[in-house]
Amino acid sequence: MKYVIGVDLGTSSVKVLLVDQEGIVNYSVSKDYPLIQQQPGYSEQDPEDWVEKTIAALQQLATESNITPDAIEGISFSGQMHGLVLLDENHQVIRNAILWNDTRTTPQCKKIDQQLGGKLLEITKNPALEGFTFPKILWVKENEPENLEKTNVFLLPKDYLRYRLTGKINMDYSDAAGTLMLDIVNKSWSADILRTFEIPSTICPPLVETEDYVGTLLPEIAELTGLSSATKVFAGGADNACGAIGAGILSEGTALCSIGTSGVFLSYENDKNKNYGGKVHLFNHGKKDSYYTMGVTLAAGYSLTWFKDTFAKDQSFDSLLDEAAQSTIGANGLIFTPFLVGERTPYADAKIRGTFTGIDGSHQKGDFTRAVMEGIVFSINESVEIFRNYGKTIDTVISIGGGAKSELWLQIQADVFNARVVKLQNEQGPGMGAAMIAAAGLSWFSSLQECAEVFIKADKIYEPKPENVQRYKEFYQVYKDVYPHTVAINHQLFDLRNGES
C-alpha cells in the first residue's frame, strides 16, 4: 500500500494525517502552539513554533505508524490564510507572523479604500478587510519601516513551513488570493496595487498551482522526521480551499459549512466574473482554473471554546452539549452574537463585540451553551442568505469541523439553513484536502474529482424539520436586529477600552 501525508497548519495547532490509496486515515497526530496577543486586536505567532511542532508531529507519525518511509510517496499542505511572514535576504524571520484574526489594520484598510476605490474589487474581487495580508504589510511599512526595508520576500504560514521543509520558496494561487494583492482573474501579482502603495514587487514570491510538485524533503528534515528524502512535496493550498477539496466541493451546486476556530460557508464557483459586490469573498480554488465564494464568521468554534474555558472549564464538551440539548429552540429566549474578535460577513466590523441578549433569572448554563451554538449558526446563515439573494441554490451542505461532531449542532444547521446537511464518514477537513492534493499530484488519480469519489463518503444526512425551520426563522430575525441596535454602544466601549475618545 502507498501513502500520502496531509499537513494542516491551523491557528492553534498543526495536524498531520497519513492517508492510504483508498482514502483511509491510518494515523493522525496534532501538536498545539500558542497565540501571542500583546494587546487587544493583536494576534501573532512565532513561525518557528510551526516548524518545530510539525517536525515533532511527522516524527511521531513516522515512528508510531509502522509504515516504511519509502511507502510514503507524497506530502502536501493546508494552512491558515492571510498571515504575514517576513523574511530577510538570508530568509530568516524578521518579526512574529501577524495572523488572519489580527484586527490592528483598520486605518490601513481605510487608506486602501481611499486610494484604490472600486479598482480594488475589480482586481482582487474582495474588499479591504483587517484580516487580509496587504493591510498588514502597510501596517509594517508605517509602524516598523525598518522591518519592511529588511524584507526580501513575504510568505503565508503554510508556505513558510513548506520552505523550511524543502528549501523552496513559492505560494499557490488559492492562498495568494487571500493577500489582497493578487489579480485573481489573470493570476498574477497586481502591479497597480503594489505601485499605488510603493511596495516593491520583488518581495512577492513566485506563484504556483495548488497541485504543483515543488520539490522533495531536505535531507536534514528527512533525517529529523524519519521520512524519506525522496518524498515528493506538492504546493498545497489555503485552508478553506483545502477544506473544500476534502469535502468534495468541486462542482457547481455544492456548498460547505466549516466550523473551526472561525466559521466558513463556502460555495463552488466556476464564473470568475460573478459579482457579489464584495459582500462575500471570491478566491481561487485549489482545483485549477476554478473559484469559490465564501462568507466568514470570525469567532465560530472559538466562541464555544471561549464560553467553555470561561464558564465551564472543568466540564467536558460532551457534557456541555448534553445540557444544551435540554434547552429549547431559541435557547429559552436567549440570543448570542459571536462577535468576540469583530466580524467579517456581512458587517466587516473590527470593533463590534459579542452580546447575550434576553438574559433573565431562569436561564441555566445549558441555555447559554445552546445560545452560543445557535448564534454561531445564525451568523453563518447570514452568508447563506447572501448567496441565495444572488440566485444560488443551496439545498445540500457538507458540514465539517467542530460543528460536525455534534448531532445537536448538525440538526441546528439543517434547520437554520433549511437545507439537507451531510456529515462525512471520514471527515478530516483541510488535512484531507491536503492529502488529496498529494494523491492527485502523484497521479494516483486523473483528477481531484476522481480522488474525491474514492476518498469521500457520506455518513449521515440531517433533513430540516419544517416546524423547527419556522421557529428558527423567527429567532433569526431577532438575531439580525441585535447588530444595528448595539453597534454604536459596542464601538464606544471598544474606544474607551483602548483609550480612544
N, C-alpha and C positions, 0 to 999 in steps of 0.2 A: 504493500500500500504506500502511496505517496501522500505528502502532507504539505500544507502551507501554513504560514503564521500571519494572523491579523493583529496589528498593534493599534489600539485605540488610546490616544493621548488625550485624556479628558481634563476637566478643570480641577478635579480633586484627586484623581488617580489615573494611573496607566493600567490598561487591561490587555493581556495578550492571550490569544486563542490559538490552539493547534487544531487544525481542521483537515479531515481527510478528503479523498476524492468524491465521497458520497455526501459531503456537507455535514458530517458528524463531528461535533466538537469533542476531541479526545482528551483535551486538557485545557484548563484556563487558570490564570492567576492574575491578581491585581495588586498593585502597590500604591499606597497613598503618599501624597506630598502636600505641604501646607500652602495656603494663600498668605500673601504679605499685604496687610491692609493698614497702612501707616496713618490714614485719616479717612473720614467719611468720603465715599466716592472713589477712593483709590483701591485698585486691585492689581497686584503684581505677583510674579513668581520668579524664582531663580531657575533659569533653564538647566543648570547643572543637576537640579533635582530630577528633571525629566529623564536625563541621560542615565543618572545613577540608578533610578528606580526601574527604568526599562531594562537595563543590563541585568539587574538583580532578578527581574521577572523572567527574562529569557533564560538566564542561568538556571533558575528553579524549574522552568519548563523542560529544558534540555536534560536536567538531572533526573527529574521525577517522572517524566512521561515514558521513559524507557524506549524511546524511538531513536534509531540510529541517525546521526546528523545528516548523512547522505540522503536519507529518505525525505528530509525537509527541503523541498526544492525552491520555495519562494517565500518572500515576506513583503507585506505592504502595510500602509499606514492610513489611519484616520486621525484627525486632530481637531481640537478646539479651534474655532475660527478667530480671525481678526487680531490675534495677539501680536504685538510688535517686539521682535528680537533684532537688536542692532549689533553688527559685527564690525570690528576694525580691520585694518589691512592684513593682519595676521589671523583673521577670522576668530578672534577672541571676543567673548560677550562684553559689551561696553557698559550696560546697565541691566537691572532686572527687566524681564519682559513685562510690558503693560498689557493686561488681559482684556478680553472682549467685554467683561462686565465692569470695567473701569469707566466712570462717568465724569471724569475731570474736564473733558474737552468741549463743553458747551460753547465757550467763546470761539473756539476754532471752527466748530460746525457752523456757527453764525457767519463767520468770515467766509467760509467756503460758499455758503448760500449767496452771500452778498456779491462775491466776485465771479461766480460761475452761473448763478441763476438756473434757468431751465436747461442749460448746456450739460450740467452735471447729470440730470436724469436721462438726457438723450444719450450720453456716453456710457454711463455706468448702470443705468436702469434702476438706480437706488438713490434715496435722499441722503443727505449728510447727517449721520447719527453718531452719537458718542462712542458706540461700540466699535465702529469701523477703524481700520488701521491708519488711513491717511490723516484723520484728525489727530491721532496720537503722534505721528511724525511732525505735524505742525506744532503740537504742544512742545515736543522736544526742541524743535527749532527756536521757539520763542522763550522757553524756560531753561533749557540746557543746551545752548548753541554749541558749546564745546563738544558735546556728545555727538551731535549731528555732523560736525566738522570731521570727527574721527571715523565716521561711518563709511565703510567700504561697500556693504551690502546689508539689506534688511531681509529677514525671513519671517515666516509664520511658524508657530510652535512645532508642528509635525515635520516641517521642512528642516528646522534646525536639528531636530532629533535624527532625521534621516541623514543629514550631513555628517553628524558625529559618528554614525554607524558605517557610512560609505565613503566619506571624504568628498562627496559630490554636492554641489550647490545648484538647486533649481526649485521651482514652485509650479504646482499644477494649476490649471485654469479654474477648477471649482473653488479652490482656496483663494486664488488671486482675485476672483470676482468679488470677494468679501473685503478687499482692501480699499475700495472706492477710488482706485487708480487704474482699473482695467477697462479698456474699451471692450465691452462684453461681446458685441456682435463681431467685431474684427479680430478679437482675441490677441490684443497687443496692449502694452502699457500706453496710456494716453499721454502723448506729447503735450496736448493742450493743457491738461490738468497740471502736469509737472512744471511746464513753462510758466503758467499763471502764478504759481507759488514759489518759483525759483528753487525747486527740488531737483538735484542732479539725477538724470535718468540712469546714470551709472550705478546707483545704489539698488536698482531694481534687478532681481535675479532672472536668469533665463527661464522661459516658460515651457512646460511640457504637458502632455496629456496624462490624465489620471492613470491609464493602463500602461504608460511607457516604462520600459526597462531602463533603469538609470544606473545600474552598477551591481557590485557584489559587496558582501560584508568585508570590512577591513580585516586583515589578518589578526590584528590585536583584539578586535571586537569578537571575532570568531573564537579566539583562544579564551577570552574572558567569559563568553556565554556558553561555550561548548557546542556551538553550531559550526557548520562547515563554511569556510571562506568562499566556497563556490555557490553559496545560497544566493539566488537572484533576487534583486531588490527592485520593486516597482513603485512608481511615484506615490500613489495613493491620493486621497482627497480630503476635502473639508468634512467635518463630522456629519453635517446634515446631508451632504451628497452621498457619503458612505452609508449613512443610516437608510437613505432612500434605496440604495443598491441592495443592502442587506435585508430590506423588507420587500424587494421586488417591485419598487416604484419605477418602472422602466418603460411605461407606455401611457398614452393619454387616457384619462379617466380614473387613474389610480391615485390614492391620497394616503398620507401618513400622519399619524399623531404620535409624537415622541415626547414623553415627559421624563426628562432627566433633570439636571440642575436647572436648566431653562426648559421651556416648553416650545415645541415647534409644530405647526401644522403646515404640511408640505404637499404640493401637487405637481405632477409631471407636466411639463410644458414643451411643446415642440415648435411653438411660434415665438421666435426671438424678438419679434416686433410687437408682441402683445403689450398693451399699455394699461397698467393698473394705477397710473397716476402717482406712483411712489407709495401707495397705501400698503402694499406688501412688497417683499423683496423678489427680485428676479436674478438668479445666479446661473452660471454654467453648471451643468450636471456632471457627474463623474462619467456618465455614458457620453461618448464622443458626439459633438455637434448637437447636443440636447441641452435642455434647460429645466429648471424647476422654480416654482414660485413658492414663497413661504411667508407666514406670519410668525412672530416670535413673542412669547411671554418670558420676560427676563428671569423671573423668580417663580418657577413652577415647582418642581420637586424640591427646590431649595426652600420654598415656603413651608412645606410639610416637615422637612428636616429641621428648619429653624423652630417650628412650633414644638416638635418633639424634644429637641435639645433644651428648649427654654422652659417648657411646662410639664414634660413627661420624660425626663432624662433617663430614669431607671426603668421605663416601660418599653417593652418590645414594640416594633411597628405592628406586628400581627395583633397584639392585644389592643393597641390604639385603634386600629381599623375595625376590630370587632366591636368596640364601643361606638364607633361612627356608624356602623350598620344598625345599631339600636336607635339611632336618631331617625328623623323623617326627611323626606324630600324638602329641601329648603332649610334644613338644619333647625327646625322649630323656629323659623323666622329670623335666622341669623345669616348675614351676608359678610363674606370676606373678600377684600380686593387684594390680589397678590403683588402689590407694588413695592416690595421691600427694598428693591435697588433701582427704583424708577420703572419705566415701562417702555416697550418698543412698539408693539402693534396693539391698537391702532393709534396710540396717543403720541409716541415719540417724545416722552417727557422724562427728563433725567431727575427732576425734582419731586415728582409725585411720590407719595408714600402710602403704604397699606393701611387698611382700616378693617375693624369689625364693626358692623352696623346692625343695630337692633338688639343689643345685649339687654337681657333682664335677669332677675334673680333666679329664674327657673332653669337657666341654661346650665348644662353639665359639660364636662370635658368632651364627651362624645359628640355633642352638638358643635363645639368649636372645631373639632377634628374634621367633622363632615363639612362644615362651612369652608374650611381651608381646601379640602378636596374639590368641592363644588366650585369654589371661587376660581381655582386654577383652570377647571374645565370651562367655566363661563368666559374667562379671559381668552382661552384658545378659540372658543366659539366665535369671538369677535372676528378672528381671521377667517373662519369658515363662512361667516356671514358676508364678508367682503368678497370672497371667491364666488359665492352664489349670486351676489348682486351684479357681478360681472359676467354672469352667464354660465359659470362652471357647474356641471352636475356632480354632486358629491353624495353618493349613496352607499359606498363601501370604503371603510377606513381601516388601514392596518395600524394597530396600536403597539408601540414598543416602549421600552424603558420602564421606569418605576411604575408608571400608570398601567402597565400591562401585567403587573404582578399581583393585582388585587381584583377579585371578582366584582366587588362593590364598585371600584373605580371604573372598570371596563363597562359595567352597566350604566353608570352615570354618563360616561362618554357617549354610549349609544343613545341614551335618552335626550341628552342635551344637544348633541349633533343631529339627532333624528336621522340616524344612518346606521347601517349594519357595521358592527365593529368586529374585526378579526384579530384573534390572538394567535401567534405563530407557535409551532411545536418547539422550535429551537431558536428562540428569539435572542440574538446576541447583539442587536443594534449595529452601530457603526463598525465594531470589531469584525462582525461577519461580513459586512460590505468590504472591508479591507482585505479579508481572506479571499473573497470572491474576485477582487481585482487581481490578486496574485494568481489565482487559479486560471482566470481568463488570460492574463498576461503570459502564463506558461503554455497557453494553447491546450489546456485540458478540455476546454470548451471553445466553440467557434465564436461565442459572444457572451456578454453578461446575461442576456435573456436566457440563453441555453443553460448557463450555470444556475440561474435562479430557478429554473424548472426542476433541477436536481436538489439544490440546497435548501429551498424554501417550501415549507408545507404548513398549511393551516392546522391549528389545534382545536379551537373552539370559536363559535360565532355568537355574538351577542346582538339580538334584534331589539330595536327600540320598542318600548311598550307605550301604546298610544296614550293611556291615562297619565303615565309619567312624563311623556313628551309635553303634554298640555300644561301640566303643573310646573315643569321646569321653565317653560316659556314665560310664565307669569313671574317667577323669581328672577329670570334672566333680564327681564325688562327693568326690574328694580335694581339689579346689579349695574346695568348700564347707566342708571341715574346717579350712581354714587360719585363717579369721577367728576362730572360737571359741577356737582354740589359741594365737592370737597377740595377741588384743585387749588383755589385761592388760599384756603386755610393751610393746606399742605405746603404750598410754596412759601408762605410766611414762616411756618415752623422750620422749614429747611434753611431759609436765610438766617433766622435767628440762631439756630444751632451752629451755623457756620460763621457767625459773627458779621453777617451782612445786614445792612439796614434796608 
